[in-house]
Amino acid sequence: MANIKNIRKSICEIGKILFDRELTDASGGNISVRDGDKIYISPRRAGHDNQWSIDEDSIIVTDLCKVPITGDAMAITREASTHYYIYQNFPDTGAVIHAHPIFLMSFGAAHMDLPAISEGTRAILGEQPITNIEEVVPGSNDQGDKIVKNFKGRRKIESGAPLICGIPFHGTFAAGANINDAFLYTEVANNCAKILIYRQTMFGGNPEADFSIHKRFTKEDFITIDQSKDVCTPGYVYRDAFGNETEYGSSEKDDQRETINKITEEVLKKLQAKK
């Protein structure tokens, strides 16, 4: 089980980062994290009353149906129903962030989908555009229903697709496996919107401006980003960290490297066991 204090602290820290990076504002935004059958959720008016400088004790803990465990149920963010609807419909979701990212909201205010054009957006969110639900009363159950429907539509197109959508004139909702994922979805989508707005401002209808994506990478291509890569070709001769002349890829050095890796792994396991 995750440490309660760490969950609360993470909500406070991410809320302040969202505010400082203008991904939300004093008028709203809310954050929740799921830990097993418990939901940790931010209080209402976190922006208005505290400019998102909230403390850990303000985070409320409930069950999956908003029944309070710790804290006052009446102090829970006014948009809580959408958070709970998402958790109830997407068991793989571990965190939800509602934010007001200004560049992404510009597309929502125009009732326009946001195409995935930045490499970061395509690598993290996929090729699907970020779509908007219709206008609804903020915080209503209707809002929750429509966001769940939007998210199910994304998953129908691509199994396991990251979950994010816009609400016209209001903001965005993003749901991820953890709070870092939900934050990442929000930020990269806003950056994508920023790129599109800036390039229109900078180049307008300039016929020499080539806005096309010249190479479309596959999901498999993006997976290789996380893979460790050799930086030398076998046979490259160099001086190692001890000043010894060595040949990269030699079997002797490979054996030494494997031994060092095994010893390091064992030491790390013993240190972890002592914690």
Buried (B, 14 or more C-beta within 10 A) or exposed (E): EBEBEEBBBBBBBBBBBBBEBEBBBBEBBBBBBBBEEBBBBBBBBBBEEBBBEBEBEBBBBBEEEBEBEEBEEEBBBEBBBBBBBBBEBBEEBBBBBBBBBBBBBBBBBEEBBBBBBBBBBBBBBBBBBBBBBEBBEBBBEBBBBBBBEBBEEBBEEEEEBBBBBBBBEBBBBBBBEBBEBBBBBBBBBBBBBBBBBEBEEEEEEEEEEEEEEEEEBEEEEBEEEEEEEEEEEEEEEEEEEEEEEBBBEEEEBEEEEEEEEEEEEEEEEEEEEEE
